[in-house]
Amino acid sequence: MTSPTYDVVAIGNAIVDILAQAEDSFIEEIGVAKGSMQLMFSPEEADALYAKMGPGREVSGGSASNTVAGIAALGGKTAFIGQVADDQLGAVFAHDLRAAGVDYNTAVRPGQPTTARCLIFVTPDGQRTMNTFLGASQFLPEAALDESVIANGAILYLEGYLWDPEEPRAAMRKAIEIARSNGRKVAFTLSDVFCISRHGDDFRKLIADGLIDILFANENELLALTQKDDFEEAVATIAAQVPLAVMTRSEQGALAVSGAERVQVAAEPIAKLVDTTGAGDMFAAGFLHGQAQGRGIEESLRLGAICAAEIIQHYGARAEVDLKKLAAERLG
C-alpha cells in the first residue's frame, strides 16, 4: 500500500447554501420540521420558497464539502468529488471550494437540472432548517469518479444525504470498493434522521458487511439507526458493529467508542449560539483531521468540538477564523 496523497477524499452533494434569518412562525407557515432537512423535488418548488426568503447570502456548501473545507483549513490535504451544473451557481461552488484549498475536478454536467441549492432558515435560537433541491448533484455517475484520487485518500468520507438518488448511490458503492481494495479506511456520516427513515436498511447492511470503519451520528440519528429508545443501549449496539463510532450530543459534548475504549469530551464553551449550520460537518472535519494526524481518539474529539464551537458562533458552515491557529492554541 502506497502512502496516501490526501488525508481525506469526500464524496457528497455539491450544493450552494443560501442562508437567511427567519422566525419560528415562518417555519410553521411553510410546514416543515424545525431543525431538519427536507428535499424539494423541482426547481419551481425551490424558486417559490426562495421568493419567500428574507435577505440571504450564498456560500458553497454541502455536508461532505464543508467537512473537507474544514480539514483543509486545519492544514490537511483533501479532495472532493461532487457534481454541479454548467451554470453560475456551479461556478460559485467550484471557486469557493478550490479557494478553500480543496482539490476539486469533477466535470460539470451540461443542461438541466441546475446546480443544487439549499435554502437555510436560521431561527433566533440558532437552529437551522434546511430545504434542499438536489439538482445536478443527484446525477453523479460512477464515470465521474476519479479512481486514482480515491485510491490515494487515507480516508474516504461519504455523506448519507447523497444516498437518496440512484446514480450517486451506485457511485458511492463503487468508491467504497476502490478505497477498500487499496487498503484505505471508509468513514460515513448518517446525515439526518430522515435519511435513515428512507435508507436505514441500506445503512445497516453497509455496517453489517464490514464496509464502514468510522461512523458519525448525532444522538437522534444513532437511536434511529439502531432502532433503540435508550441512548446507552444504542451506543452498545453500534459499538459492536463498527471499529470506531463517533456520536455528537450538542451541548452535552461528544463521545467515541472503539472496541473496549470509550472516550467522552465536553462541548467547547461559546460566547453565543448564532447558527448550527455545519456544526456536525465541522465536528467531523476536526475529528478526521486529528485521526489523519495520528492523534488519539480524545484529542480528535476535542479538535472536533473546537471546530464545531467556532462554526456555531456565526452564520454559515465555513470557518471565519484561522482554524489551524485555533487548534494549535487549544491543543498544542
N, C-alpha and C positions, 0 to 999 in steps of 0.2 A: 504494500500500500504506500503510495507516494504521499509526501507532505501536502496538505491542502493549501490551495491558493487563497481561499476565502474562509473566514471564521464561520459565517452563516450565509447560506443561499436560501432565499424565501420565494415561495410561490403564493400569489394571492390576487385578490381583486385590485385592479388599478383604478382607483376612484379619486375624483376631485371632491373634497369636502366643501360644503357651503354652510357656514355657521351663522346663526342668528339667535338673539335673545328672544325668549317667549315666556308668557305667564302660564301658570298651571291651567288656567281656564282655556287657553288656546289648545293645549294638548288634549283636553277633554273635548273641545269643539271638533277637532279633526278625527277624534275617535280612535286614538292609538294608545297603547300601553306605555305609560311614562317609564323612561329608563331602558326601553327595549329597542330592538331594531326590527323594522317592518320592511318588506320588499314592495316595491312598486313595479308593475308589470308592463307599463307602457310609457313612452316619452310624454304622451299627453297628460297622464296622471302626474308625472313628475313636474311638468310645466304648470299644471293647475295648483299644485301645492307650493311650488316656487313663487307663484304670483301672490300667495298669501303671506310670504315671509317678510319680516321686517328687514332693515339694513343688515347685510351679511358680508362675510369675507370668504374668499376662495383660497384653498391651500390643498396641495396634493395629499391624499390620504389613502385609506385602505388599511386594514389591520396589519397585515404582514409587512407592507411597505413602511408603515410607521415604525415597526419594530426594527427593520434593518437600517432605517434612517437614524434611529436612536443608537444602534450599535456603531454605526459609522461616526456619530458624534462623540462616542466614547473612545474612539480611536481604532475600532475594529475594521476589518476588511469584509465588505458584504456585496452581494449581488441580488437582484430582484428579477423575477420572471412574472409578467402580467401584461395583459393586452389592453391597449387603448385604440380608439378610432383615429382616423386621419382628420382631426378637427382641432379647434382652438383649445378645448379642454384637454385633449390628448397631449398637445404641445406643452401646456401648463404643467401637466403631471410629469412628463419626461424631464422637462427643465428643472423643476423643483427637486426631483429625486436625484438627478445627476449632480445638481448643485450641492446636495446634502452629502455627496461623497459615495453614493451607491452606484455600482456598475449596473446599467440598465440598457439592454439592447434588443428587447423583444420587438419584432416587426409590428408596425401599426396595421390595423385591419381596415381595408378600404370600405367605403359605403356605409350603409346603416347597419346596426343602430349606432348612436353616438357614444362617446366616452361615458363611462359610468359616473354617476354623481350621487352623493349622499347629502341629503338635506338634514341638518342637525339643529334641533331646537334645544337651547340651553335655558333651563328654568332657574329662578332665583336661588334655589338650593344647590346649584351646580350640576344637577343631573342632566344628562344628555339623552335626547330621544331621537333616534336615527331613522330616516326614511330613505331607502336606497333603491335607485334604479341601476341595475347591473350593466345595462348597455353592452358595449363591446367586450367587457371583461368576461362575460359569461360564455363567450365563444372561443376561449383559449384552447387551441387544439394541441394534441401531442406533438405535432410538427413544429410548434413554436418553442418547444423545449430545447435548450442548448445543453446537450448531454455532457459536454466537457466542463461546463460551468457547474452543473450538479455534481459531477464526479469529483470536482475539486473544491467542494464545500465541506468543511469538517462536520457541519450540522445542516441538514435540510429542514427548513421550518415551513409548515403548512398551516393554513387557516381553515377552520370549519366553514366559514362563510362561503368559501368557494366551492363547497361540496354540493350546492343546490343544482347548478346546471350540469348536464350530462357530459359535455365535452371537457371542461376543466377537471371534472371528477376523474375521467379516464386519464387525463394528462397527469394528475397528481399520483394516481396509482402507478403510472409508468415512472414518474420521478422517484417514487419510493423504491422501485426495483433498481433503478440506476444507482441511487445512493447506497443501498444495502449491498449491491454487488461490488461496490467499490470500498466497502468497509466503513461507510460513514454512518453517523447517527441520524435518526429521524425524530424531529420534535413536532408536536401537533397541539394546536390550541382549539378548544371546543367552541370558542367564539361567542355563543349565545344559547340560551335555553331553547329558543325557537328552532335553532339549527338541530339541536338534539331531538326535539319533538318530531322533526322531519326525517332525520338521518341517524337516530340513535343506534339502530341495529347495525348500520354500516360502521359507525364509530366503534361500537363494541366488538365487531368482528375484526377490525384492524388491530385492536388491542389484543384480542384473543389469539390472533395469528402471530403475535410477537413482532409486529411491524413498527410499533411506536416505542422509542427509547425514553423520550421525555414528553410528559403530558401536562399541559397547562389548563387550569379550570378555576373559575371562581366558585364560591360555595354553592350557589343555586345550580350552576352547571354540573357540579360534581354530584349533587343529590339526584338531578335528572338522569345523568348518565348511569349511575349505579342503581337507580330506582329504589333508593333508601330515603327514609324520613329523618334519620338521625345522622348528623354530620360525622361523628366518630365512627359509626358503622360504615359510612360511605368511604371515609379515609382508609379504614382497614381493608375494605373490598378492593379499592383501586390500588392500594399498596402491594397487594398480592398479584397484581396483573401487569404492572409496568415497572421497569427498572427504576424510574425516577418520576414521581408525581409531585407537581408543584401547584399549591392551592392558594389563591388570594382571598382575603376576607375583609376588604375595605379597611375601615378604621381599626379592625382587630388584627391587622398585620397579615402575615403570610406564613405558610409552612410548607416543608417539603419532606417527602418520605422516600427513602431509597433502601430497600431491604429492611434491616433492623434499625437503620439510622433515621431518626425523626428530629427535624430542626424547625424551630419556630422563631420568627422575629417580629418585633413590634412595628407598627406603621411609623414612618418618619413624621415628626411634628411639622405642621404647616401654619402659616400666618392666617390664611383664609382659603376656603374651598371656593373655587370660581367655576370650574368646568371639568367634569370627569371624563370628557372625550379623550380617548387614547391612554387612559390610566393603565389598563391591562396590557396594551401594546408596549408601553414603555417599561412596565414591570418586566415583561418578557425580554425586552432589549437588555436591561441591566443583568438579569439572571443569565441569559445566554452568553453575554459578553464575559461575565465572570467565569462561566464554565469554559469558554474558549481560551481564557487566560490561564486556566489551570487552578483557579481559586476553588476553595471548598464550598460546600452547599451553603453554610451560614453566610459567608461573605457574598456569595452570589445572590442570596435572598436579600441581604442588606443593600446590595447595589441595585437590585430591582426596586426595592422600597424607596431608595433615594431618587431614582428616575421617575417613579410614579408620583412621588410627592412634588417634584418640580413641575410636572405636567399639569397637575390639577389646580395649580395656583394661577393659571392664566388660560385664556381661550385657545383652543386648538390642540392638536396632537403632536406638535413638533416643539422641541426644546427651545427656550428663549434665553438660556444661559449656557455657558461653556460646561457641558456635561463632563468632559474629561477632567477639567479642573475641579469641578464639584465633587466628583468621585474620589479624586486624589485627596481633597481636603477632608472628606468624611471617612474614607477607608485607609488612606495611606498607600 
